[in-house]
Amino acid sequence: MRGKLLFLAGAAAGYVLGARAGRRRYEQIKETATKLWESPGVQKQVTAVEDFVAAKVGELPEAAFGTAKKLVGRANQRRREARDPYSSGSAPRAARDSHAAAGAAAAGSGS
């Protein structure tokens, strides 16, 4: 409830201040902002940023593909390890061998 009251108070204050300033002040602010944006110094910086972004975007698909490929490989490895931790190369060899021996003994005693 407090948040709604604060929102309403802010909206009311903005309306009152906006109404007092009026259309003339709005046009002055807009004109000043337009002059600033269109100034040669600002436009020079805008062009520099656009060129930088264009150069980096060319590298983005390749980097994204490489990262995605690594993530998919890791996810597949974790999935395989979750199914059978002894089938991947991450478990120590002795543990894999004892797991295999236990499986063979269980299969042989079941007959």
C-alpha positions in Angstrom: 0.0 0.0 0.0 2.9 2.3 0.8 4.4 1.8 -2.6 1.1 2.8 -4.3 0.9 5.9 -2.2 4.5 6.9 -3.2 3.7 6.2 -6.8 0.6 8.4 -6.7 2.5 11.2 -4.9 5.2 11.1 -7.5 2.8 11.1 -10.4 0.9 14.0 -8.9 4.1 16.0 -8.3 5.3 15.3 -11.9 1.9 16.4 -13.3 1.9 19.6 -11.3 5.5 20.5 -12.2 4.9 19.6 -15.8 1.8 21.7 -16.0 3.6 24.7 -14.4 6.5 24.4 -16.8 4.1 24.3 -19.8 4.6 23.7 -23.4 7.0 26.6 -24.0 9.6 25.2 -21.5 9.2 21.7 -23.0 10.0 23.1 -26.4 13.1 24.9 -25.0 14.4 21.7 -23.4 13.7 19.7 -26.6 15.5 22.3 -28.8 18.6 22.4 -26.5 18.8 18.6 -26.4 18.5 18.4 -30.2 21.3 21.0 -30.6 23.5 19.0 -28.3 22.8 15.7 -30.0 23.5 17.2 -33.5 26.7 19.0 -32.4 29.9 17.9 -34.3 31.6 16.7 -31.1 28.8 14.4 -30.0 28.2 13.1 -33.5 32.0 12.3 -33.8 31.7 10.2 -30.7 28.5 8.5 -31.9 30.3 7.5 -35.1 33.2 6.1 -33.2 30.9 4.0 -31.0 29.0 2.8 -34.0 32.2 1.7 -35.7 33.5 0.0 -32.6 30.2 -1.9 -32.2 30.1 -2.9 -35.9 33.6 -4.3 -35.6 32.8 -6.3 -32.4 29.5 -7.7 -33.8 31.4 -9.3 -36.6 33.3 -11.4 -33.9 30.2 -12.2 -31.9 28.7 -15.1 -33.8 32.1 -17.0 -33.8 32.6 -16.4 -30.1 29.0 -17.4 -29.3 29.3 -20.6 -31.3 32.5 -21.6 -29.6 31.1 -20.9 -26.2 27.9 -22.8 -26.9 29.9 -25.8 -28.2 31.9 -25.9 -25.0 28.8 -25.7 -22.8 27.1 -28.5 -24.8 30.1 -30.7 -24.4 30.3 -30.1 -20.7 26.6 -30.8 -20.3 26.9 -34.1 -22.2 29.9 -35.1 -20.1 27.9 -34.4 -16.9 24.9 -36.3 -18.2 27.1 -39.3 -19.0 28.7 -39.2 -15.5 25.3 -38.9 -13.8 24.2 -42.1 -15.6 27.2 -44.2 -14.8 30.1 -42.4 -13.0 32.4 -45.4 -13.7 32.0 -45.3 -17.5 33.7 -42.0 -17.9 37.4 -41.4 -17.5 36.8 -39.3 -14.4 36.7 -42.2 -11.9 40.0 -43.7 -10.7 40.9 -46.9 -12.6 40.9 -49.1 -9.5 37.3 -48.0 -8.7 36.2 -48.7 -12.3 37.9 -52.1 -12.2 36.3 -53.0 -8.9 32.9 -51.8 -10.2 33.3 -54.0 -13.3 34.4 -57.0 -11.2 31.4 -56.6 -8.9 29.1 -56.4 -11.9 30.6 -59.6 -13.4 30.3 -61.4 -10.0 26.7 -60.4 -9.7 25.9 -61.6 -13.2 27.7 -64.9 -12.7 25.9 -65.7 -9.4 22.5 -65.0 -10.8 22.5 -68.2 -12.9 
